[in-house]
Amino acid sequence: MNKLYDLPAEIFEEILMVCDPVEVGMISCCSRLIHNLIYNSRDHSQHLWRALYLAQPFDDPTRCVSQNGRPLVGEFNWKSELQAIIRARTVLEDVSICKPHERIPVLKTLLGMACWVPPLRFYGDVLENLSQNLLWVTAVTRGGVFLDPDKIGLPSDDPEAAEEEAQLRARLHTVIGMTPADYKPASRIAARAYIYNMRHYNWENEFGPFLPTSTEGSGVGRVNWVHMKHIHHSMTMHMLELAEDAAFEVVIYPLSFPYTQIVIPEGMNLDQEEDWAGVNGVWIVSFCFIDHSLLLRYNNIHNPQTGRYRDSLLTGPDFVEMFRSMKVNLQVTNVKEDPNHPGRPRIYFLGAIVEPSGTSTINGYVCMTDDDQIRWHFVSGEQGQAMWSSEGVQVGGIRSSYGVLGSWTTIFHDEGDPVGPFWLRKLANDQEPPTPSQSNLNHHRI
């Protein structure tokens, strides 16, 4: 027996199972017989690719659910899924080999893994039973690889493709968390410039982080992940205090990848649960704002040479962005079936802001968007008089401890009304709302 393909197929398959998928691809080039055994054999091919997939540091996809809690429907294509993942891994090991048309498929592959994870059973289980998919995606993108556009090259010449790529990259960035580039002054200014640009809030996007929709007031549409990434950046800057030249590749904190994992309590069937989003309970809402006169000046002063706003107003020692937190007690009051999302009815809720004010109230709803994201809408004010309107999106899976990021303004939506970002997350019994002076102590660096 002097030829590799003289081995029985079962023995040869056992050898392949201990190889890296890239090595399996190289071996398939040895002969047509071996190629057919690896790729075309009905008896051995799927079994081989399943074994190769499960040998990787990934979650078992048959035990995973989508971010809205749906299990796998139909059969999992072990071969095509693994091939896409390994190509993504190869590209991230050397981004110079990535062809422009590959960027979107690679980003979709990474997001697909980060969004297809096994559910946690309770909030405190985040770090003990962290998804292997989330760990792997974070590891291959550490240091901002494929997240920071400057490391990728020029965007696509096709405007639609460039926009899709930007949205996918911003979503992945929001899920993963901060990168070293986010601590550079240019990134901070870019986030503030986007958030406090009043032209990013209008009736077409319902004054929230959504892409324009033609159906005013419908409560649906698609998420604007570029806006969400800037909101994430702004809130993070008040939580973490790291030097601009700090040496890190990944930061684990409440607005990073471990906290996006879906939470489904043991025995709960989300399709039969009225409060599928976990609204009932105590929440913390944090929000940022700048001086209103500065906001108006920024939106009305342009650089005549570039046509851009004077971003210098949003930086420097005299610039101040305030950060405040309040404790809110929310209670579901009613649900209404959503024919477009069976098992995920619209949830209506009321609440009271218990700290620091005892007279402020809040009411709103939670529903699914057209792109299967979880939208939060609520208004709040003093003594039952609504004043503020907020639009947000749950980041990660249903009930994830990451919470909701969004934007706030007034209910009047008049020209010149204040705007700003907010972060809403459910409060565990032993937690207190973060403050800028303390939050930098509650994270880990890798």
Order of alpha helices (4+ residues) and beta strands (2+ residues): alpha-alpha-alpha-alpha-alpha-alpha-alpha-alpha-alpha-alpha-beta-beta-alpha-beta-beta-beta-beta-beta-beta-beta-beta
